[in-house]
Amino acid sequence: MRKTESTLNVIWGLLVRIVLVAVLVWIVWKIKSVLITVVLAAMLTYVLLPAVEFLCARRFIPYISRRGQRLIASVLVFAAFFFVVGLGVKILIAPIKIETENFIRSVPEYNARLQESIEDVQDWYTKNVPEDWQEFIGEQDFRDVGSGIGKQLGSVIKSTVEWLGNILEIVLIPVLAFYFVLDSRWLKREFIAMIPPWHVRDALRIMREVGGILQSYVIGQLILCIIAGILTWIVLHVSGMNYALMLAVFAGVTRAIPVIGPVVSGVPICLLGLLQSPMLGLYLMIFVIVMHFVESKFIMPILIGDRMKLHPAVVLIVLLMGAELFGILGMFLAAPIAAIAREMIYFYVIQPRRSKQLKKTKGNGELASAVVRSERIN
C-alpha cells in the first residue's frame, strides 16, 4: 500500500512539473517580444554601466549627492552614446548609399559573369569528372536542400521584421537601459528583498554569474564587431575591392552572431571577389578564414574568457533554435542565454547531486573506518 502511494506521489509530482514547464513555455512564447526588449535593454546597460560607475567613483561634480551624481553621469553617458551612434550613422550612410546604388546597377553585369563562371565549371565537370560519378551526382535531388535553406532564411527574416515592426518596444530599449543604469543598485536590493534570507547568498552568486556572462559577452562581441568591420574595410580597400565600406559594415554587424556570423559575411565578400578577379577572390577567402581563426582562438578568449564554455556544436544548435523562435535577434541572444541556462542547471541540479554523493561517500568512508577500528580492537 505504501509502495503504491509512493509511486502515485512520484507520478503526480512529475505531472505537476510537466504542466508547470508547459505553462512557463507558453508564457515565454506569448511575451517573447517583451523578453527580447528587456534583454536588449540589459545588454545596452552592461555596455554603458562601466562608464557611469567610473564617473560616479570620481565624484566629478562636488557638493552634489550620490543620487544626483549618478543621474548626471547617466545623462552624460547616454548623451555621449547617442552622439557617437548618430555621428557614425551620419558619416557612413552617404557612402554606403552610393555603394549600394552602384551595386544595384552592376547586378546584371555580375549576373552575366556568374553565368559564364557556371558554364566554365560545367565544362570542367563534364570533361574531368568520371561518368559514374556524374551519374551518381545526377541522381541526387538537391532541391530540398535549397528550399529548406530558403524557408529557414524566410522564417528568420519574418521573425525579425515582426519584432522590428513594434516601434514602441524599440524605443523602450534605451529608456529601460537608462533606468537600469540609474537605479541598478536599488533594483538589485528590491529583487533581493523578495528572496528568503536563507537563499540570498545563492541569489547573489547567480546574479554575479549572469551579470558576468552578459557583460563579457556583450562587450566582447562589440569589440569583435568593431575589429572585424575596420579590418575588413582596410583589407578590401587596399586590395581594390568594390563596395568595400558596404561589405565591411555588413561584416561588422553579422560578426555579432557567433560561429555563423563570419561565414554569412564571408560568402558575399569571396563571391564578389571571385567575380571581380579569381586571384582576388582566393586572397579574400584566405583573409576571411585567417581572420575568423585569429578572432575565435586568440581575441575572443581574451575578451570573453571561459565564461561561455560552450562547444561550437551546442552554439550551432541554440543558434538554430533562437533563429526559429526570435529571428536574427534570437541568434544574437542564443549563446549567452544558453550559457546562463548551463550555469542554472549546474547550480540547481548538478551541484546538489554531487554534494549528496560526496556526503554519501564520506559517510560510507567513515562507516568503513569505524568497522576497521572495531575489528582492530576485537
TORKOL-4160 file (C-alpha; in steps of 0.2 Angstrom, whole numbers, padded with zeros to 4 digits, m for minus):
378
<pt num="1" X="0000" Y="0000" Z="0000"/>
<pt num="2" X="0014" Y="0012" Z="0005"/>
<pt num="3" X="0023" Y="0007" Z="m0011"/>
<pt num="4" X="0008" Y="0011" Z="m0022"/>
<pt num="5" X="0005" Y="0028" Z="m0013"/>
<pt num="6" X="0024" Y="0032" Z="m0015"/>
<pt num="7" X="0023" Y="0028" Z="m0034"/>
<pt num="8" X="0007" Y="0039" Z="m0036"/>
<pt num="9" X="0015" Y="0053" Z="m0027"/>
<pt num="10" X="0031" Y="0052" Z="m0039"/>
<pt num="11" X="0019" Y="0051" Z="m0054"/>
<pt num="12" X="0009" Y="0066" Z="m0048"/>
<pt num="13" X="0024" Y="0076" Z="m0044"/>
<pt num="14" X="0031" Y="0073" Z="m0062"/>
<pt num="15" X="0014" Y="0078" Z="m0070"/>
<pt num="16" X="0014" Y="0094" Z="m0060"/>
<pt num="17" X="0031" Y="0098" Z="m0065"/>
<pt num="18" X="0027" Y="0095" Z="m0084"/>
<pt num="19" X="0012" Y="0106" Z="m0083"/>
<pt num="20" X="0022" Y="0120" Z="m0074"/>
<pt num="21" X="0035" Y="0119" Z="m0088"/>
<pt num="22" X="0022" Y="0119" Z="m0102"/>
<pt num="23" X="0014" Y="0134" Z="m0094"/>
<pt num="24" X="0031" Y="0143" Z="m0092"/>
<pt num="25" X="0035" Y="0139" Z="m0110"/>
<pt num="26" X="0018" Y="0146" Z="m0116"/>
<pt num="27" X="0020" Y="0162" Z="m0106"/>
<pt num="28" X="0038" Y="0165" Z="m0113"/>
<pt num="29" X="0031" Y="0162" Z="m0131"/>
<pt num="30" X="0017" Y="0175" Z="m0128"/>
<pt num="31" X="0028" Y="0188" Z="m0121"/>
<pt num="32" X="0043" Y="0184" Z="m0132"/>
<pt num="33" X="0044" Y="0202" Z="m0139"/>
<pt num="34" X="0044" Y="0209" Z="m0122"/>
<pt num="35" X="0058" Y="0197" Z="m0116"/>
<pt num="36" X="0069" Y="0202" Z="m0131"/>
<pt num="37" X="0066" Y="0221" Z="m0127"/>
<pt num="38" X="0071" Y="0218" Z="m0109"/>
<pt num="39" X="0086" Y="0208" Z="m0113"/>
<pt num="40" X="0092" Y="0220" Z="m0126"/>
<pt num="41" X="0090" Y="0234" Z="m0114"/>
<pt num="42" X="0100" Y="0224" Z="m0101"/>
<pt num="43" X="0114" Y="0222" Z="m0114"/>
<pt num="44" X="0114" Y="0240" Z="m0118"/>
<pt num="45" X="0115" Y="0243" Z="m0099"/>
<pt num="46" X="0131" Y="0232" Z="m0097"/>
<pt num="47" X="0139" Y="0242" Z="m0111"/>
<pt num="48" X="0136" Y="0259" Z="m0103"/>
<pt num="49" X="0136" Y="0255" Z="m0085"/>
<pt num="50" X="0155" Y="0254" Z="m0083"/>
<pt num="51" X="0157" Y="0272" Z="m0089"/>
<pt num="52" X="0143" Y="0278" Z="m0077"/>
<pt num="53" X="0152" Y="0269" Z="m0062"/>
<pt num="54" X="0168" Y="0277" Z="m0067"/>
<pt num="55" X="0161" Y="0294" Z="m0066"/>
<pt num="56" X="0152" Y="0291" Z="m0050"/>
<pt num="57" X="0168" Y="0284" Z="m0042"/>
<pt num="58" X="0177" Y="0300" Z="m0046"/>
<pt num="59" X="0163" Y="0311" Z="m0039"/>
<pt num="60" X="0166" Y="0323" Z="m0054"/>
<pt num="61" X="0154" Y="0336" Z="m0048"/>
<pt num="62" X="0157" Y="0342" Z="m0030"/>
<pt num="63" X="0144" Y="0346" Z="m0017"/>
<pt num="64" X="0131" Y="0335" Z="m0025"/>
<pt num="65" X="0123" Y="0320" Z="m0018"/>
<pt num="66" X="0127" Y="0302" Z="m0024"/>
<pt num="67" X="0110" Y="0301" Z="m0032"/>
<pt num="68" X="0112" Y="0317" Z="m0041"/>
<pt num="69" X="0130" Y="0312" Z="m0046"/>
<pt num="70" X="0123" Y="0296" Z="m0054"/>
<pt num="71" X="0108" Y="0305" Z="m0063"/>
<pt num="72" X="0120" Y="0317" Z="m0071"/>
<pt num="73" X="0133" Y="0304" Z="m0075"/>
<pt num="74" X="0119" Y="0293" Z="m0083"/>
<pt num="75" X="0113" Y="0308" Z="m0093"/>
<pt num="76" X="0130" Y="0312" Z="m0099"/>
<pt num="77" X="0135" Y="0294" Z="m0104"/>
<pt num="78" X="0118" Y="0291" Z="m0113"/>
<pt num="79" X="0120" Y="0308" Z="m0122"/>
<pt num="80" X="0138" Y="0303" Z="m0127"/>
<pt num="81" X="0132" Y="0286" Z="m0133"/>
<pt num="82" X="0118" Y="0293" Z="m0144"/>
<pt num="83" X="0130" Y="0307" Z="m0151"/>
<pt num="84" X="0143" Y="0293" Z="m0156"/>
<pt num="85" X="0130" Y="0282" Z="m0164"/>
<pt num="86" X="0122" Y="0297" Z="m0173"/>
<pt num="87" X="0139" Y="0303" Z="m0179"/>
<pt num="88" X="0143" Y="0286" Z="m0185"/>
<pt num="89" X="0127" Y="0284" Z="m0195"/>
<pt num="90" X="0129" Y="0301" Z="m0202"/>
<pt num="91" X="0147" Y="0298" Z="m0208"/>
<pt num="92" X="0143" Y="0280" Z="m0215"/>
<pt num="93" X="0125" Y="0282" Z="m0223"/>
<pt num="94" X="0130" Y="0293" Z="m0238"/>
<pt num="95" X="0145" Y="0282" Z="m0244"/>
<pt num="96" X="0135" Y="0266" Z="m0241"/>
<pt num="97" X="0120" Y="0273" Z="m0250"/>
<pt num="98" X="0132" Y="0277" Z="m0265"/>
<pt num="99" X="0140" Y="0259" Z="m0265"/>
<pt num="100" X="0123" Y="0251" Z="m0263"/>
<pt num="101" X="0116" Y="0261" Z="m0279"/>
<pt num="102" X="0132" Y="0256" Z="m0288"/>
<pt num="103" X="0130" Y="0238" Z="m0284"/>
<pt num="104" X="0112" Y="0238" Z="m0289"/>
<pt num="105" X="0116" Y="0245" Z="m0306"/>
<pt num="106" X="0130" Y="0232" Z="m0308"/>
<pt num="107" X="0119" Y="0217" Z="m0304"/>
<pt num="108" X="0116" Y="0212" Z="m0322"/>
<pt num="109" X="0134" Y="0213" Z="m0326"/>
<pt num="110" X="0138" Y="0202" Z="m0311"/>
<pt num="111" X="0124" Y="0190" Z="m0316"/>
<pt num="112" X="0132" Y="0188" Z="m0333"/>
<pt num="113" X="0149" Y="0185" Z="m0326"/>
<pt num="114" X="0141" Y="0172" Z="m0314"/>
<pt num="115" X="0133" Y="0163" Z="m0328"/>
<pt num="116" X="0149" Y="0162" Z="m0338"/>
<pt num="117" X="0158" Y="0155" Z="m0322"/>
<pt num="118" X="0145" Y="0142" Z="m0320"/>
<pt num="119" X="0146" Y="0137" Z="m0338"/>
<pt num="120" X="0165" Y="0135" Z="m0336"/>
<pt num="121" X="0163" Y="0125" Z="m0321"/>
<pt num="122" X="0150" Y="0114" Z="m0330"/>
<pt num="123" X="0163" Y="0111" Z="m0345"/>
<pt num="124" X="0176" Y="0107" Z="m0332"/>
<pt num="125" X="0164" Y="0095" Z="m0323"/>
<pt num="126" X="0159" Y="0086" Z="m0340"/>
<pt num="127" X="0177" Y="0084" Z="m0346"/>
<pt num="128" X="0186" Y="0079" Z="m0329"/>
<pt num="129" X="0174" Y="0070" Z="m0318"/>
<pt num="130" X="0171" Y="0052" Z="m0321"/>
<pt num="131" X="0155" Y="0047" Z="m0329"/>
<pt num="132" X="0150" Y="0035" Z="m0315"/>
<pt num="133" X="0152" Y="0050" Z="m0303"/>
<pt num="134" X="0142" Y="0061" Z="m0314"/>
<pt num="135" X="0128" Y="0048" Z="m0314"/>
<pt num="136" X="0128" Y="0046" Z="m0295"/>
<pt num="137" X="0128" Y="0065" Z="m0293"/>
<pt num="138" X="0114" Y="0067" Z="m0306"/>
<pt num="139" X="0103" Y="0055" Z="m0297"/>
<pt num="140" X="0104" Y="0066" Z="m0281"/>
<pt num="141" X="0090" Y="0078" Z="m0278"/>
<pt num="142" X="0097" Y="0094" Z="m0270"/>
<pt num="143" X="0081" Y="0104" Z="m0272"/>
<pt num="144" X="0075" Y="0100" Z="m0255"/>
<pt num="145" X="0091" Y="0107" Z="m0248"/>
<pt num="146" X="0089" Y="0124" Z="m0257"/>
<pt num="147" X="0071" Y="0125" Z="m0252"/>
<pt num="148" X="0075" Y="0121" Z="m0234"/>
<pt num="149" X="0088" Y="0134" Z="m0233"/>
<pt num="150" X="0076" Y="0147" Z="m0241"/>
<pt num="151" X="0062" Y="0143" Z="m0229"/>
<pt num="152" X="0074" Y="0144" Z="m0214"/>
<pt num="153" X="0080" Y="0161" Z="m0220"/>
<pt num="154" X="0062" Y="0167" Z="m0224"/>
<pt num="155" X="0057" Y="0162" Z="m0206"/>
<pt num="156" X="0072" Y="0171" Z="m0198"/>
<pt num="157" X="0069" Y="0187" Z="m0208"/>
<pt num="158" X="0050" Y="0186" Z="m0205"/>
<pt num="159" X="0053" Y="0185" Z="m0186"/>
<pt num="160" X="0065" Y="0199" Z="m0186"/>
<pt num="161" X="0054" Y="0210" Z="m0196"/>
<pt num="162" X="0039" Y="0207" Z="m0185"/>
<pt num="163" X="0049" Y="0212" Z="m0170"/>
<pt num="164" X="0056" Y="0227" Z="m0179"/>
<pt num="165" X="0038" Y="0232" Z="m0183"/>
<pt num="166" X="0035" Y="0236" Z="m0165"/>
<pt num="167" X="0042" Y="0253" Z="m0164"/>
<pt num="168" X="0036" Y="0256" Z="m0146"/>
<pt num="169" X="0047" Y="0241" Z="m0140"/>
<pt num="170" X="0062" Y="0248" Z="m0150"/>
<pt num="171" X="0060" Y="0265" Z="m0142"/>
<pt num="172" X="0058" Y="0257" Z="m0124"/>
<pt num="173" X="0076" Y="0249" Z="m0126"/>
<pt num="174" X="0086" Y="0264" Z="m0122"/>
<pt num="175" X="0073" Y="0270" Z="m0109"/>
<pt num="176" X="0074" Y="0254" Z="m0100"/>
<pt num="177" X="0093" Y="0254" Z="m0101"/>
<pt num="178" X="0093" Y="0272" Z="m0094"/>
<pt num="179" X="0083" Y="0266" Z="m0078"/>
<pt num="180" X="0093" Y="0251" Z="m0076"/>
<pt num="181" X="0109" Y="0261" Z="m0076"/>
<pt num="182" X="0102" Y="0274" Z="m0065"/>
<pt num="183" X="0094" Y="0263" Z="m0052"/>
<pt num="184" X="0104" Y="0247" Z="m0054"/>
<pt num="185" X="0108" Y="0246" Z="m0035"/>
<pt num="186" X="0090" Y="0250" Z="m0030"/>
<pt num="187" X="0083" Y="0237" Z="m0042"/>
<pt num="188" X="0096" Y="0224" Z="m0035"/>
<pt num="189" X="0090" Y="0227" Z="m0017"/>
<pt num="190" X="0072" Y="0226" Z="m0022"/>
<pt num="191" X="0075" Y="0209" Z="m0030"/>
<pt num="192" X="0085" Y="0203" Z="m0015"/>
<pt num="193" X="0071" Y="0209" Z="m0003"/>
<pt num="194" X="0059" Y="0197" Z="m0012"/>
<pt num="195" X="0070" Y="0182" Z="m0008"/>
<pt num="196" X="0070" Y="0172" Z="0008"/>
<pt num="197" X="0085" Y="0176" Z="0019"/>
<pt num="198" X="0092" Y="0158" Z="0018"/>
<pt num="199" X="0093" Y="0160" Z="m0002"/>
<pt num="200" X="0101" Y="0177" Z="m0003"/>
<pt num="201" X="0119" Y="0171" Z="m0004"/>
<pt num="202" X="0114" Y="0159" Z="m0018"/>
<pt num="203" X="0104" Y="0173" Z="m0027"/>
<pt num="204" X="0119" Y="0185" Z="m0026"/>
<pt num="205" X="0130" Y="0172" Z="m0033"/>
<pt num="206" X="0119" Y="0168" Z="m0048"/>
<pt num="207" X="0116" Y="0187" Z="m0051"/>
<pt num="208" X="0135" Y="0189" Z="m0052"/>
<pt num="209" X="0137" Y="0174" Z="m0064"/>
<pt num="210" X="0123" Y="0180" Z="m0075"/>
<pt num="211" X="0129" Y="0198" Z="m0075"/>
<pt num="212" X="0147" Y="0192" Z="m0079"/>
<pt num="213" X="0142" Y="0182" Z="m0093"/>
<pt num="214" X="0131" Y="0195" Z="m0101"/>
<pt num="215" X="0143" Y="0209" Z="m0098"/>
<pt num="216" X="0158" Y="0200" Z="m0105"/>
<pt num="217" X="0148" Y="0193" Z="m0120"/>
<pt num="218" X="0141" Y="0210" Z="m0125"/>
<pt num="219" X="0157" Y="0220" Z="m0123"/>
<pt num="220" X="0167" Y="0206" Z="m0131"/>
<pt num="221" X="0156" Y="0205" Z="m0146"/>
<pt num="222" X="0155" Y="0224" Z="m0148"/>
<pt num="223" X="0174" Y="0224" Z="m0149"/>
<pt num="224" X="0175" Y="0210" Z="m0161"/>
<pt num="225" X="0162" Y="0218" Z="m0172"/>
<pt num="226" X="0172" Y="0234" Z="m0172"/>
<pt num="227" X="0188" Y="0225" Z="m0176"/>
<pt num="228" X="0180" Y="0214" Z="m0190"/>
<pt num="229" X="0172" Y="0230" Z="m0198"/>
<pt num="230" X="0188" Y="0240" Z="m0198"/>
<pt num="231" X="0200" Y="0226" Z="m0203"/>
<pt num="232" X="0188" Y="0220" Z="m0217"/>
<pt num="233" X="0187" Y="0238" Z="m0224"/>
<pt num="234" X="0206" Y="0240" Z="m0223"/>
<pt num="235" X="0209" Y="0224" Z="m0232"/>
<pt num="236" X="0196" Y="0227" Z="m0245"/>
<pt num="237" X="0201" Y="0245" Z="m0248"/>
<pt num="238" X="0219" Y="0241" Z="m0250"/>
<pt num="239" X="0215" Y="0226" Z="m0262"/>
<pt num="240" X="0205" Y="0237" Z="m0273"/>
<pt num="241" X="0188" Y="0228" Z="m0270"/>
<pt num="242" X="0172" Y="0236" Z="m0275"/>
<pt num="243" X="0159" Y="0241" Z="m0261"/>
<pt num="244" X="0172" Y="0239" Z="m0248"/>
<pt num="245" X="0163" Y="0250" Z="m0235"/>
<pt num="246" X="0146" Y="0241" Z="m0238"/>
<pt num="247" X="0154" Y="0224" Z="m0236"/>
<pt num="248" X="0164" Y="0230" Z="m0221"/>
<pt num="249" X="0149" Y="0236" Z="m0211"/>
<pt num="250" X="0140" Y="0220" Z="m0216"/>
<pt num="251" X="0154" Y="0210" Z="m0209"/>
<pt num="252" X="0155" Y="0220" Z="m0193"/>
<pt num="253" X="0136" Y="0218" Z="m0190"/>
<pt num="254" X="0135" Y="0200" Z="m0194"/>
<pt num="255" X="0150" Y="0197" Z="m0183"/>
<pt num="256" X="0138" Y="0199" Z="m0168"/>
<pt num="257" X="0131" Y="0182" Z="m0172"/>
<pt num="258" X="0143" Y="0168" Z="m0165"/>
<pt num="259" X="0150" Y="0155" Z="m0176"/>
<pt num="260" X="0140" Y="0158" Z="m0192"/>
<pt num="261" X="0141" Y="0177" Z="m0192"/>
<pt num="262" X="0159" Y="0177" Z="m0201"/>
<pt num="263" X="0153" Y="0164" Z="m0213"/>
<pt num="264" X="0137" Y="0174" Z="m0218"/>
<pt num="265" X="0148" Y="0190" Z="m0221"/>
<pt num="266" X="0162" Y="0180" Z="m0229"/>
<pt num="267" X="0151" Y="0172" Z="m0243"/>
<pt num="268" X="0147" Y="0189" Z="m0252"/>
<pt num="269" X="0165" Y="0195" Z="m0249"/>
<pt num="270" X="0173" Y="0180" Z="m0258"/>
<pt num="271" X="0159" Y="0178" Z="m0271"/>
<pt num="272" X="0161" Y="0197" Z="m0276"/>
<pt num="273" X="0180" Y="0195" Z="m0276"/>
<pt num="274" X="0179" Y="0180" Z="m0287"/>
<pt num="275" X="0168" Y="0189" Z="m0299"/>
<pt num="276" X="0180" Y="0204" Z="m0299"/>
<pt num="277" X="0196" Y="0193" Z="m0301"/>
<pt num="278" X="0199" Y="0175" Z="m0297"/>
<pt num="279" X="0215" Y="0178" Z="m0288"/>
<pt num="280" X="0207" Y="0192" Z="m0278"/>
<pt num="281" X="0193" Y="0180" Z="m0273"/>
<pt num="282" X="0206" Y="0167" Z="m0267"/>
<pt num="283" X="0216" Y="0180" Z="m0257"/>
<pt num="284" X="0200" Y="0186" Z="m0249"/>
<pt num="285" X="0195" Y="0169" Z="m0245"/>
<pt num="286" X="0211" Y="0166" Z="m0236"/>
<pt num="287" X="0209" Y="0183" Z="m0227"/>
<pt num="288" X="0191" Y="0178" Z="m0221"/>
<pt num="289" X="0197" Y="0161" Z="m0214"/>
<pt num="290" X="0213" Y="0168" Z="m0205"/>
<pt num="291" X="0203" Y="0182" Z="m0198"/>
<pt num="292" X="0190" Y="0171" Z="m0191"/>
<pt num="293" X="0203" Y="0159" Z="m0184"/>
<pt num="294" X="0213" Y="0173" Z="m0175"/>
<pt num="295" X="0196" Y="0180" Z="m0168"/>
<pt num="296" X="0190" Y="0164" Z="m0162"/>
<pt num="297" X="0206" Y="0157" Z="m0155"/>
<pt num="298" X="0215" Y="0172" Z="m0148"/>
<pt num="299" X="0205" Y="0188" Z="m0147"/>
<pt num="300" X="0188" Y="0180" Z="m0141"/>
<pt num="301" X="0196" Y="0170" Z="m0126"/>
<pt num="302" X="0205" Y="0186" Z="m0120"/>
<pt num="303" X="0189" Y="0197" Z="m0121"/>
<pt num="304" X="0176" Y="0184" Z="m0115"/>
<pt num="305" X="0187" Y="0172" Z="m0106"/>
<pt num="306" X="0180" Y="0155" Z="m0101"/>
<pt num="307" X="0163" Y="0161" Z="m0096"/>
<pt num="308" X="0154" Y="0155" Z="m0111"/>
<pt num="309" X="0162" Y="0137" Z="m0111"/>
<pt num="310" X="0150" Y="0131" Z="m0125"/>
<pt num="311" X="0155" Y="0119" Z="m0138"/>
<pt num="312" X="0153" Y="0125" Z="m0156"/>
<pt num="313" X="0141" Y="0111" Z="m0159"/>
<pt num="314" X="0130" Y="0117" Z="m0144"/>
<pt num="315" X="0131" Y="0135" Z="m0151"/>
<pt num="316" X="0125" Y="0130" Z="m0168"/>
<pt num="317" X="0110" Y="0121" Z="m0160"/>
<pt num="318" X="0105" Y="0135" Z="m0149"/>
<pt num="319" X="0108" Y="0147" Z="m0164"/>
<pt num="320" X="0095" Y="0137" Z="m0175"/>
<pt num="321" X="0083" Y="0137" Z="m0160"/>
<pt num="322" X="0085" Y="0155" Z="m0157"/>
<pt num="323" X="0083" Y="0159" Z="m0176"/>
<pt num="324" X="0067" Y="0149" Z="m0177"/>
<pt num="325" X="0059" Y="0157" Z="m0162"/>
<pt num="326" X="0065" Y="0175" Z="m0162"/>
<pt num="327" X="0074" Y="0178" Z="m0179"/>
<pt num="328" X="0091" Y="0187" Z="m0180"/>
<pt num="329" X="0089" Y="0194" Z="m0163"/>
<pt num="330" X="0087" Y="0176" Z="m0156"/>
<pt num="331" X="0103" Y="0171" Z="m0165"/>
<pt num="332" X="0112" Y="0185" Z="m0156"/>
<pt num="333" X="0105" Y="0181" Z="m0139"/>
<pt num="334" X="0105" Y="0162" Z="m0140"/>
<pt num="335" X="0123" Y="0159" Z="m0134"/>
<pt num="336" X="0123" Y="0170" Z="m0118"/>
<pt num="337" X="0106" Y="0163" Z="m0114"/>
<pt num="338" X="0112" Y="0145" Z="m0116"/>
<pt num="339" X="0127" Y="0149" Z="m0105"/>
<pt num="340" X="0116" Y="0156" Z="m0092"/>
<pt num="341" X="0105" Y="0141" Z="m0093"/>
<pt num="342" X="0120" Y="0130" Z="m0091"/>
<pt num="343" X="0125" Y="0139" Z="m0075"/>
<pt num="344" X="0107" Y="0137" Z="m0068"/>
<pt num="345" X="0107" Y="0119" Z="m0072"/>
<pt num="346" X="0124" Y="0116" Z="m0064"/>
<pt num="347" X="0119" Y="0126" Z="m0048"/>
<pt num="348" X="0102" Y="0119" Z="m0045"/>
<pt num="349" X="0104" Y="0101" Z="m0052"/>
<pt num="350" X="0122" Y="0095" Z="m0054"/>
<pt num="351" X="0130" Y="0103" Z="m0039"/>
<pt num="352" X="0117" Y="0097" Z="m0026"/>
<pt num="353" X="0118" Y="0079" Z="m0033"/>
<pt num="354" X="0137" Y="0080" Z="m0032"/>
<pt num="355" X="0136" Y="0086" Z="m0014"/>
<pt num="356" X="0124" Y="0072" Z="m0009"/>
<pt num="357" X="0136" Y="0059" Z="m0017"/>
<pt num="358" X="0151" Y="0067" Z="m0008"/>
<pt num="359" X="0141" Y="0066" Z="0008"/>
<pt num="360" X="0136" Y="0048" Z="0005"/>
<pt num="361" X="0154" Y="0043" Z="0000"/>
<pt num="362" X="0161" Y="0052" Z="0015"/>
<pt num="363" X="0148" Y="0043" Z="0026"/>
<pt num="364" X="0152" Y="0026" Z="0019"/>
<pt num="365" X="0171" Y="0030" Z="0022"/>
<pt num="366" X="0168" Y="0035" Z="0040"/>
<pt num="367" X="0157" Y="0019" Z="0042"/>
<pt num="368" X="0171" Y="0008" Z="0034"/>
<pt num="369" X="0184" Y="0017" Z="0045"/>
<pt num="370" X="0174" Y="0013" Z="0061"/>
<pt num="371" X="0172" Y="m0005" Z="0056"/>
<pt num="372" X="0191" Y="m0007" Z="0053"/>
<pt num="373" X="0194" Y="0001" Z="0070"/>
<pt num="374" X="0182" Y="m0011" Z="0079"/>
<pt num="375" X="0190" Y="m0026" Z="0071"/>
<pt num="376" X="0207" Y="m0020" Z="0077"/>
<pt num="377" X="0200" Y="m0018" Z="0094"/>
<pt num="378" X="0192" Y="m0035" Z="0094"/>
